[in-house]
Amino acid sequence: MSDCLFCKIVDKKIPAKTVYEDAEVMIFEDVQPQAPVHWLAIPKVHITSVNDLEGDLHAALLGYVVLKIKQAAQRAGVHDFRLVINNGPLSGQSVFHLHVHLLSGRALKWPPG
């Protein structure tokens, strides 16, 4: 999608501090971190939100994204973390490309928000 911020990051039109990347997923540091460690993990294929996930292909892709987050966190020595997916504007989704936040490095309160 030509006007999507995260698609532009995937296409290397906008720089990002990449934590991990392969053919399917990209993990990079959030430019407005809400915790000492704040990464965003995205599928490289454009999916707008959780509402747009369909079928086994997307289920496998989302599982793959989470697995790669876990592996990247382990390599970085990050053991306690929270994963968050915001879905829609009222939840706080501001970039409409499905993404998973990894937050770590401090005590996280519950409930969030």
C-alpha positions in Angstrom: 0.0 0.0 0.0 1.7 3.1 -1.2 0.7 5.5 1.6 1.3 3.1 4.5 4.1 4.2 6.8 5.0 0.6 7.7 5.0 -0.5 4.0 7.4 2.3 3.3 9.6 1.0 6.1 9.5 -2.5 4.6 10.4 -1.0 1.2 13.3 0.8 2.8 11.8 4.2 1.8 11.8 5.2 5.5 14.7 4.1 7.8 14.1 2.1 10.9 16.3 0.6 13.6 15.7 -3.0 12.6 15.8 -5.7 15.3 15.0 -8.6 13.0 14.0 -9.1 9.4 13.3 -12.0 7.1 11.1 -12.5 4.0 7.8 -12.5 6.1 8.3 -10.2 9.1 10.1 -7.2 10.2 10.8 -6.1 13.8 12.0 -2.6 14.5 12.3 -0.1 17.4 9.3 2.2 17.9 10.2 5.9 17.3 8.0 7.0 20.2 8.8 4.3 22.8 6.5 3.8 25.7 8.9 1.6 27.6 12.7 1.2 27.7 12.3 -1.6 25.1 9.5 -0.9 22.6 9.5 -2.8 19.3 7.0 -3.2 16.6 6.6 -6.4 14.7 4.8 -6.4 11.4 4.0 -8.8 8.7 5.6 -7.5 5.5 2.4 -8.1 3.6 -0.1 -5.3 4.2 -2.9 -6.3 6.5 -4.8 -3.3 7.8 -5.9 -4.7 11.2 -7.0 -7.8 13.1 -10.4 -7.3 11.5 -8.8 -8.1 8.1 -7.3 -11.4 9.1 -8.8 -14.3 7.2 -8.2 -18.1 7.1 -5.3 -20.4 7.8 -2.7 -18.3 5.9 -3.2 -15.3 8.1 -3.4 -17.5 11.2 0.0 -19.0 10.4 1.5 -15.6 9.5 0.4 -14.1 12.9 1.7 -17.1 14.7 5.0 -16.8 12.8 5.2 -13.1 13.8 4.8 -13.9 17.5 7.4 -16.7 17.3 9.9 -14.3 15.7 9.2 -11.7 18.5 10.0 -14.4 21.1 13.2 -15.4 19.3 14.3 -11.8 18.9 13.5 -11.1 22.6 15.5 -14.1 23.7 18.5 -13.0 21.6 18.4 -9.5 23.1 18.1 -10.9 26.7 14.5 -9.6 27.0 12.6 -12.2 29.1 9.6 -10.4 30.6 7.5 -8.5 28.1 4.0 -7.6 27.0 2.6 -8.0 23.5 -0.1 -5.7 22.4 -2.2 -5.4 19.2 -4.4 -2.4 18.9 -7.3 -2.8 16.6 -9.0 0.3 15.4 -8.8 4.0 16.3 -10.5 3.8 19.6 -8.0 1.1 20.8 -5.1 3.4 19.9 -4.2 2.0 16.5 -2.6 5.0 14.7 -0.9 3.2 11.8 -3.3 1.0 9.9 -0.9 -1.9 9.1 -1.3 -4.8 11.5 1.5 -4.6 14.1 2.4 -6.2 17.4 4.0 -4.0 20.1 6.6 -5.6 22.4 7.0 -3.6 25.6 9.6 -4.4 28.3 12.3 -3.0 30.5 10.1 -1.7 33.3 7.1 -2.8 35.4 4.0 -2.6 33.3 0.7 -1.7 35.0 -2.6 -3.4 34.6 -5.1 -2.4 33.3 -3.3 -0.5 30.6 -4.7 2.7 29.2 
